[in-house]
């Protein structure tokens, strides 16, 4: 854990020096669900049970826009940045560094997984969790999407549900991913197709209300933009009048994830399509409406690029190597049935060590 913490401190220093989250997350993060997306976690809520309690607490207490000290949770060590927070919702990104287990810890974990596997045929998941002191999480697996929080891609679980056609109430054997052992209880099965209107009417109504609010806000923002463009008011005075806030982004590139703006979206495109001193937007970004003043633009510098070309090449080569390795491993998992015999091996070694040693004579 000390070695991983030191590595986390080094990565944090690189982030503070300006190396992009996207680059470091893809190379360094052990969270497969977010690594390829710059560590973006989407919208988190205060009552989310998909993350450790200490992680959610940090998301809703740390200052937005700052890269805080490394955070230790049950999943490993996180480098966390809160991009935006509004009430009980927040947008954040992280880089997760797993802590490698010692041989002794690995043996204990494998033994525990064996115990879980032995219980599966005769117990419910509630009984197993109670006896082993584990938590149960609910999730949804589809044939075209099998990702579970804390587990990552649950492909074996998907095959168990859809290919083996297990009945509702069945408990699976123990499956393994790169970051977890997991087992499933099939609690319900729903045919794919169109849901009845009565089941989704509330969701539809809420979505329509949100859409209407956003459309109304866009109209109001267009009127504000016209005021700004004719010079009758400046951005700070407008924000004070409308009880809004002005946030400064600092310089960013087309590829950066920008707090408050997001990444590779219409807001970023609008900013780059606007000359300094002019106003971009309003642009809709999710449930937000963004109006921007472009204050500075630095054109690409070929000499500076050439000076950094070797570093950029090394970074891209390392990224491509990691991608190829992940593709190879994913292909291996899809085509190969792997049986983990480490527990039997370690058990045999322990039994051999416990046996009395016979002196040798010549």
DAMOBEL-V838599 format. One record per helix or strand of 2 or more residues. SS is the DSSP state (h for helix, s for strand). FROM is the first residue (numbers start at 1). LEN is the number of residues. Records with the same first field share a line. If there is no record, write none. Layout:
SS = FROM-LEN ; FROM-LEN
//
This chain:
h = 2-15 ; 21-8 ; 35-3 ; 53-7 ; 103-17 ; 125-8 ; 155-8 ; 197-33 ; 235-8 ; 266-7 ; 302-34 ; 342-13
s = 40-6 ; 71-3 ; 76-11 ; 89-9 ; 147-2 ; 152-2 ; 175-2 ; 181-2 ; 257-2 ; 262-2 ; 279-7 ; 288-6
//
